[in-house]
């Protein structure tokens, strides 16, 4: 499976953003429903927004619509 820069999971209602291909170490969940993926050396490798359809509603729902068709990361 190819890694995507931005993705949306309809079933879980999660919007994700892959920032780098660094090795994942752990996730930190913030009270706001944002999860930050971190590498062992402290770099942020990705973000996830829980309940994305509630966060990105109205005109901003375009964020989710665009995430459904994003292209693969190129390095």
C-alpha positions as CSV (number, residue, x, y, z in Angstrom):
1,X,0.0,0.0,0.0
2,X,1.3,3.4,-0.9
3,X,1.5,6.1,1.7
4,X,-0.8,9.1,1.1
5,X,-0.1,12.7,2.1
6,X,-3.7,13.3,3.1
7,X,-6.4,10.7,3.7
8,X,-9.9,10.4,5.1
9,X,-11.5,7.3,6.7
10,X,-15.3,7.3,6.2
11,X,-16.0,4.6,8.7
12,X,-13.9,6.1,11.5
13,X,-14.5,9.7,10.5
14,X,-10.8,10.5,10.8
15,X,-8.8,12.9,8.6
16,X,-5.1,12.2,8.5
17,X,-2.1,14.1,7.3
18,X,1.2,12.3,6.7
19,X,4.0,14.8,7.1
20,X,7.0,12.6,6.7
21,X,7.9,9.0,6.1
22,X,9.9,8.9,9.3
23,X,9.6,5.8,11.5
24,X,6.5,6.0,13.8
25,X,7.2,5.7,17.5
26,X,4.1,6.8,19.4
27,X,1.0,8.9,19.3
28,X,0.0,11.7,21.6
29,X,-3.7,12.5,21.8
30,X,-4.7,16.1,22.6
31,X,-8.0,16.9,24.4
32,X,-9.2,18.6,21.2
33,X,-9.4,15.2,19.4
34,X,-6.1,15.7,17.4
35,X,-3.6,12.9,17.5
36,X,0.1,13.7,16.8
37,X,2.3,10.8,15.5
38,X,5.9,11.2,16.7
39,X,9.2,9.5,15.7
40,X,11.8,8.4,18.3
41,X,13.9,11.5,17.5
42,X,10.9,13.8,18.3
43,X,9.8,14.7,14.8
44,X,6.1,14.9,14.0
45,X,5.4,12.3,11.3
46,X,1.6,12.8,11.0
47,X,-1.6,14.2,12.4
48,X,-5.1,12.7,12.7
49,X,-8.3,14.7,13.3
50,X,-11.0,12.6,15.1
51,X,-14.6,13.4,14.3
52,X,-13.4,15.2,11.2
53,X,-16.9,15.7,9.7
54,X,-17.8,17.7,12.8
55,X,-14.6,19.8,12.7
56,X,-14.7,20.3,8.9
57,X,-18.3,21.2,8.2
58,X,-20.0,23.7,6.0
59,X,-17.8,25.4,3.5
60,X,-14.7,23.8,5.1
61,X,-16.0,20.3,4.4
62,X,-14.0,20.7,1.1
63,X,-11.0,19.6,3.2
64,X,-12.5,16.1,3.6
65,X,-13.7,16.0,0.0
66,X,-10.2,16.8,-1.3
67,X,-8.6,14.3,1.1
68,X,-10.6,11.5,-0.4
69,X,-8.7,11.9,-3.7
70,X,-5.2,12.9,-2.7
71,X,-2.1,11.7,-4.4
72,X,0.8,9.7,-3.1
73,X,3.7,11.3,-1.3
74,X,6.8,11.8,-3.5
75,X,10.3,12.0,-2.0
